[in-house]
């Protein structure tokens, strides 16, 4: 149940001739770009804190540029550590929110940079990257390491792990919508790249819930203990989540390449899920 798609290759080291299989669609990956935090934070916050923020952000940047996406664990640990420090810069009483410009780039659009002087933008970007990496990890759970394998069965444990990862990714994105975007003023929201718009974040969150529910349905169909009503409920929930995803994506009239691919993927999954409701 996969499809062919271009791989995310972080940085300049590209693997030629590889078109990986995709079960979990991952929208655009965004990574940090170089910015001078030490200079702008000098004398404003303690030097050791400024040095640590700069060091961890540079570490994230270097890992993302010099390795492929298989370094997910290392990236996630660095992002979590950076996030715990970054939260302090968003507190209004400290007046750090617009102190320095934060730069990020999209790996699919020629690496064009977005630069915004707002710590909530940085928080949003970090959470988005964590969500995308979690989706990549979920996809890897469902795809055989040896692409030449004829046996496509995925173990029940891998499927359950994938559901947990999808719920985690959805949680990150829902937090972005409910608790981060609301702190950005309209003039900053207008500068956000398409990937960070509310509709795209909601769509990707709902997609993760839909695919997680779909996997749960697959497990239920193989279980002798799952009742028919449970199977039907899961099938209907998957259709509902896919419908919500379609609604969020369809509201955006200015489609770019990634959104077009995302929309096609969700249309296919929605029709597939509707078909399942007739057989569950």
N, C-alpha and C positions, 0 to 999 in steps of 0.2 A: 504494500500500500504506500509505496514511496513514489517520488517523482524526481526527475533530474533538475538540478539547480546549480548555480555557481557557488563555489565554496568561499567562505570568508577567509581570507588570508591576511593576517595581521602583519603590517609592515611590508618589507620589500622582498622577503624570501618567498617566492611563489613556487608551487609545485605544478609542473606542466602536465597537461593531459589528464587531469583528475576531475571528473564530474561526479561528485558524490551523490548518494541517494538521500532523499529528504523525506522524513515522516512528519517532523514538527517544523512548520515554516518559521524562519527567524527573519524578522524585518531588518532594516539597515543597522549595522553595527557602527557605533560611534566611539571614538577613543580620544584621550586627551592629546592636546598639542602643547608645544613648549610655551610657557609664560613665566615671567619673572616674579614669583611670589615673594621671594626674600626681600627684594628691593622695596616693593610696595607695602609690605608688612613690617619693615624695619622700624623699630621705635614705637610701634603701635601695640604689638603683643610681645610677650617675652621671647627673647631670641631663640631659646631652645624649642619653643612651640613653633615658631616660624621655620626654623631649620627642619623640624620633624615633618611639618606639612609639606615643605618643598621636597624633602628627601623621598617621602612616600609617593607623592604625585609623580616625581621623576622616575621612581621605580616602576609605577604602573605604566608610564609612557614607554619606558625601555622594554619592559616585558611584552607590551602590545606591539612594538615595532620590530623587535628582534627575534620573536618566536612565532610559531603558528598557534592556532586557536586551541591546540591540545594543552596549553599551559593554563587551563581554566582554574584549577585549584589555587595556583600561585597568584593569579590575577584576582580571584575572589577574596583571598586572604588580605592582599594589599588594599583592595577596595574597601573591605570592611574596616580595616584599621584606619584608613584615610577618612572614611565616613564618620567614625566616632570622634575624630578631631574636628572635622568640618562643621558638624552640627553647632558647635559653639560660635562659629562665625555668622550664623544666621540669627542669633539672638539680637533683637532690636536694641536692647539697652546697651549693648556693646558698640553699636554703630559701625559694624564691620561689613554690613550687607553690600554696600556699593564701593568698597574700598579698593578692590583690585579687579582687573579684567581676567576672566577665565576663558581659555580657548579650547575648543574641541573640533574634531574633524570627522567626517563621514567617510567610511571606507569604500562606498559605492559611487560617489559622485565626483571622482577626481581629487578626493581629499581636500575639498574646499573647507576652509576654517570658519567657524562661528565664534565670535568674540563678544562676550557680554559681561559687563561689570556688575555682577549680582551674585552673591553667595548662594541664593536659592536656585539660581540657574546651575551652579556647580553641583549642588545637592541633587537636583533633578537629573543631571547628566550622569552622575555616579550611579544613582539608583537604576536608571535606564540601562546602563552598561551591565550592571549586575543582573538585571532581568534578562537581557539578551544572552549573556553567557550561560545563564541557567537554562534557557531554551535550547541553546546549542548542546549543553550537557544532556538534556532530556532527549534530544534527537539522537545523540551518540549511543544512548542506552538501547534504542530500537533498531539500530543499523549494525549488521555484522561487521566485525573488524576486517574480516576477509571478504572482499566484495565478490570473490569468485565462488563463494559458498552457494550451493544449491538449496541447502536447508535454511528456510527463512524463519523458523520458529524462534520466538523470543520467550525466555523463561518468565514464569509468573513473578519471580522476585524482581527482575528487570522492569517488568511492566508496572509493578507497584512502586518501585523507586521512581519511575518516570512520572507517575501520577503525583507523587510528592513534589518533584521538581517543578511540574507544571503549576501546581497550587502555589508554590513559592514564587515563581515568576509572576503569576497573576497578582499575588499579594504585593510585590514590589510596585507593579504598574498601577494597581488600585491606590496604593499609598501616594504615588506621584500625583494622581488625579485629585484625590480627596484632601491631601495634606500638604502638598508642595506647590502645585500650580496656583492655589488660592492666594499664596503670598507674593506672587509676581504681579506687578502693576501692568495695566494694559499696554503701555509702550514697550515693556520688555516682552510680553507675550507675543506682540506683533513681530518681534525680531527672532523668535524661536524657529529653529529648523522644523520642517514638516514632521519629522519623526517624533518630535516632542509636543505636537499639538494634542489637545485633549481627546479629539476623536480617534486619532491613531493609537494613543495610549489605551483608551477604553477598548478599542477593537482588538488589540493584541492581548489585553487582559482577558477578554471574553473568549478569544480563540484558545488561550491556554486552558481555560475552564472547559471549553467544548471538547478539546482533545483529551483532557484528563478524564472527562465523563465518558467519552467514547472508549477509552482504554478500560475503564471500570466495567462498561457494558460488555466488552470482549471477555473479561474475566468472569463476569456473571453468566455469560452464555456457555462457558466451559465448566461452570460449577453445577453440580447436581443439587446443591442446597439453595441456590438462588431461585426465588419464586418468579412466576410469570409477571406478576405485578411490578416487582423490582426491576426486571429487565425492561418492561415497557416504560417505567418511570425514567430510567437512565436514558433510554432511546429518545424520549420526548425532551428531556433536559438538554441533551446534546444538540438536538434540532433548535431548541430555544436559544442556546448560547451562540450557535452559528448564525441564527437569524439576527441576533443583536449585533454580532460582529459585522455582518453585511450592512446593517443599518448605519453603523458608525462609519464604515468605509465609504458607503455610497453618498453620505452627506458632503463629502469632500469633492468638489467639482474640479479642482486643480490637481489631477493625478500626476505624480512623477513615476519613474520606472518601477521603484520598489512597491509603491502602493498598487500599481496595476497588477504586478505579480501576486501581491497579497490578496487582492480582490478576486483574481482568477482562482487562486488556491482555495479561498473560502467558499466561492460559488460551487466548486467541485465537491468540497467536503460537506456543504449544506445539502446538496442533492443526494449525496451518498448517505448522509444521516437520515434524510427523509425516507429513503428507500428502506433503511434498516427498521424504521418504525412499523413498516408493513409486515416484517418477518419476525420481529422480536416477540 
